[in-house]
Amino acid sequence: SIASGLTPLTPGEKTDLIRVEKELLTVGSKLVSEMTALQRKMTDVVIKDEMKAMSVDIGEIDAEGDGGVYEPAKDDEGIIVDAVIEEKNDAAAEPSADEITDDEKSDETKKSGKAKVKKSGLKSMLKSRTLNSDLKELSELNTELTKLELAFVRSIIEILGPERANGVRAAILGNEAGGAAAAGTL
C-alpha cells in the first residue's frame, strides 16, 4: 500500500490538523452565511422590483401558512401532476397581431384584467447601483472564502510535511478533476 511507507502522524500533528480544520469551519461558516444572506437579499430586491413593475402587491412570503410548516395536499384534493396546455391553432378565427386595433387591445386588457408588462431585461438590472454594490460585496466575500481555503490547504501541507505533500495534492486535485468536488471548494 502507498501509505505503508509513511510514518504515522504524531499527536502534535493530529492536534494541529484538528485546530486548522476548526478554524476553517468557524470562519468559513460565517462567510458562507453572509454570502447566503446577501444572495437572498439581492433575489428579494429583484423579485420586488419586477412585482412593482407589474403592479403586484408585495405580500408576506408565507401568506397562507403558519410560518413555515408545509402541509401537503389531502388525497381527496385534485392534484394536477402533469398538465399540457394546447393552443388552438386556428388562423382564420383569430386576427393576426397586425390586424388588432388599439381599441381591441385595450378591450382585451380590460377583459383579462392583465396589462401587458414590459420586459425589463438583464441590462437594466445590471445598472442598479444597489445591486452592483451587493454584487461587489458578494465578490469580496467569495474572495475571502477562497483565501481562507487556500490558507487551510497551505497549513495542511505544512503540518503533514514533504513526505505527504504529493499525496495531499493528488487527493485534492484528483477529487476536483474527478468531478467529486468543484475546483477551489474544500
C-alpha positions as CSV (number, residue, x, y, z in Angstrom):
1,S,0.0,0.0,0.0
2,I,1.1,3.6,-0.6
3,A,0.7,4.6,3.0
4,S,2.7,1.7,4.3
5,G,6.0,3.6,3.9
6,L,4.7,6.7,5.7
7,T,5.4,7.4,9.4
8,P,2.3,7.7,11.5
9,L,1.1,11.2,12.4
10,T,2.3,12.4,15.8
11,P,-0.1,13.6,18.4
12,G,1.0,17.1,17.8
13,E,0.3,16.8,14.0
14,K,-3.1,15.4,14.7
15,T,-3.9,18.3,17.1
16,D,-2.7,20.8,14.6
17,L,-4.8,19.3,11.8
18,I,-7.9,19.5,14.1
19,R,-7.1,23.1,15.0
20,V,-6.8,24.3,11.4
21,E,-9.9,22.4,10.4
22,K,-11.8,24.1,13.3
23,E,-10.5,27.5,12.2
24,L,-11.6,26.8,8.6
25,L,-15.1,25.7,9.6
26,T,-15.6,28.6,12.1
27,V,-14.5,31.4,9.8
28,G,-15.8,29.7,6.6
29,S,-19.3,29.1,8.0
30,K,-19.6,32.8,8.9
31,L,-18.5,33.8,5.4
32,V,-20.9,31.4,3.8
33,S,-23.8,32.6,6.0
34,E,-23.0,36.2,5.0
35,M,-22.9,35.2,1.3
36,T,-26.2,33.3,1.6
37,A,-27.9,36.3,3.3
38,L,-26.6,38.7,0.7
39,Q,-27.8,36.5,-2.2
40,R,-31.2,36.2,-0.6
41,K,-31.4,40.0,-0.2
42,M,-30.5,40.5,-3.9
43,T,-33.0,38.0,-5.1
44,D,-35.7,39.6,-2.9
45,V,-34.9,43.0,-4.4
46,V,-35.1,41.8,-7.9
47,I,-38.4,40.0,-7.4
48,K,-39.9,43.0,-5.6
49,D,-38.8,45.3,-8.5
50,E,-40.4,43.0,-11.0
51,M,-43.6,42.8,-9.0
52,K,-43.7,46.6,-8.7
53,A,-43.3,46.9,-12.5
54,M,-46.3,44.5,-12.9
55,S,-48.3,46.5,-10.3
56,V,-48.5,43.4,-8.0
57,D,-48.9,44.0,-4.3
58,I,-46.0,42.6,-2.3
59,G,-47.3,40.4,0.5
60,E,-45.9,38.1,3.1
61,I,-43.5,35.4,2.0
62,D,-45.7,32.7,3.6
63,A,-49.0,34.5,3.3
64,E,-51.3,31.4,3.8
65,G,-49.1,29.3,6.0
66,D,-48.4,29.4,9.7
67,G,-44.8,30.5,9.4
68,G,-43.0,27.6,7.8
69,V,-44.8,24.3,8.2
70,Y,-45.6,22.8,4.8
71,E,-48.8,20.9,4.6
72,P,-49.2,18.5,1.7
73,A,-52.5,18.3,-0.2
74,K,-55.0,15.7,1.0
75,D,-55.8,12.6,-1.0
76,D,-59.3,13.8,-1.9
77,E,-58.0,17.2,-3.3
78,G,-57.4,17.1,-7.0
79,I,-53.8,17.5,-7.9
80,I,-52.6,18.1,-11.4
81,V,-49.4,16.2,-11.8
82,D,-48.7,16.7,-15.4
83,A,-50.6,19.2,-17.5
84,V,-50.3,20.1,-21.1
85,I,-51.8,23.3,-22.4
86,E,-52.5,23.3,-26.0
87,E,-53.3,26.4,-28.0
88,K,-55.8,26.3,-30.8
89,N,-54.0,27.0,-34.0
90,D,-57.0,28.3,-35.9
91,A,-55.6,31.2,-38.0
92,A,-59.0,32.0,-39.5
93,A,-60.7,32.5,-36.2
94,E,-58.1,34.8,-34.6
95,P,-56.8,38.0,-36.2
96,S,-53.1,38.5,-36.5
97,A,-51.3,40.9,-34.2
98,D,-51.2,43.5,-37.1
99,E,-55.0,43.3,-37.5
100,I,-55.8,44.1,-33.9
101,T,-56.6,47.8,-33.3
102,D,-55.6,49.8,-30.2
103,D,-59.2,49.8,-29.0
104,E,-59.3,46.0,-29.3
105,K,-56.1,45.7,-27.4
106,S,-57.5,47.9,-24.5
107,D,-60.7,45.8,-24.6
108,E,-58.6,42.7,-24.3
109,T,-56.7,44.1,-21.4
110,K,-60.0,45.0,-19.6
111,K,-61.4,41.5,-20.2
112,S,-58.4,39.6,-19.0
113,G,-57.6,42.1,-16.2
114,K,-53.9,41.9,-17.1
115,A,-51.9,44.7,-18.5
116,K,-49.1,43.7,-20.8
117,V,-45.9,44.1,-18.9
118,K,-42.8,45.5,-20.5
119,K,-39.9,43.2,-20.0
120,S,-37.1,44.9,-18.1
121,G,-34.3,42.6,-19.2
122,L,-30.9,41.9,-17.7
123,K,-29.3,45.2,-18.9
124,S,-31.5,47.4,-16.8
125,M,-31.0,45.1,-13.8
126,L,-27.2,45.4,-14.1
127,K,-27.4,49.2,-14.0
128,S,-28.9,49.1,-10.4
129,R,-26.4,50.8,-8.0
130,T,-27.7,48.8,-5.1
131,L,-27.4,45.5,-6.9
132,N,-23.9,46.4,-8.1
133,S,-22.9,47.3,-4.6
134,D,-24.3,44.0,-3.3
135,L,-22.6,42.1,-6.1
136,K,-19.3,43.7,-5.3
137,E,-19.7,42.8,-1.6
138,L,-20.6,39.2,-2.6
139,S,-17.5,39.0,-4.8
140,E,-15.3,40.3,-1.9
141,L,-16.8,37.6,0.4
142,N,-16.2,34.9,-2.2
143,T,-12.6,36.1,-2.5
144,E,-12.2,35.9,1.3
145,L,-13.6,32.4,1.3
146,T,-11.1,31.3,-1.4
147,K,-8.2,32.9,0.5
148,L,-9.3,31.0,3.6
149,E,-9.5,27.7,1.8
150,L,-6.0,28.3,0.3
151,A,-4.6,29.1,3.7
152,F,-6.2,25.9,5.0
153,V,-4.5,23.8,2.3
154,R,-1.2,25.6,2.9
155,S,-1.5,24.8,6.6
156,I,-2.3,21.1,5.9
157,I,0.8,20.8,3.7
158,E,3.0,22.5,6.4
159,I,1.7,20.2,9.1
160,L,2.0,17.0,7.0
161,G,5.3,17.9,5.6
162,P,7.2,17.0,2.4
163,E,6.6,13.3,2.9
164,R,2.8,13.6,2.4
165,A,2.7,16.8,0.2
166,N,2.2,14.9,-3.1
167,G,-0.5,12.7,-1.6
168,V,-2.4,15.7,-0.3
169,R,-2.0,17.4,-3.7
170,A,-3.2,14.3,-5.6
171,A,-6.2,13.8,-3.2
172,I,-7.4,17.4,-3.5
173,L,-6.8,18.0,-7.2
174,G,-7.8,14.4,-8.2
175,N,-11.1,14.9,-6.3
176,E,-11.8,18.1,-8.2
177,A,-10.8,16.6,-11.6
178,G,-12.9,13.5,-11.0
179,G,-16.0,15.7,-10.5
180,A,-16.5,14.9,-6.9
181,A,-15.8,18.5,-5.8
182,A,-15.9,21.8,-7.6
183,A,-12.5,23.3,-8.2
184,G,-11.4,25.5,-5.3
185,T,-14.0,24.0,-3.0
186,L,-13.0,22.0,0.0
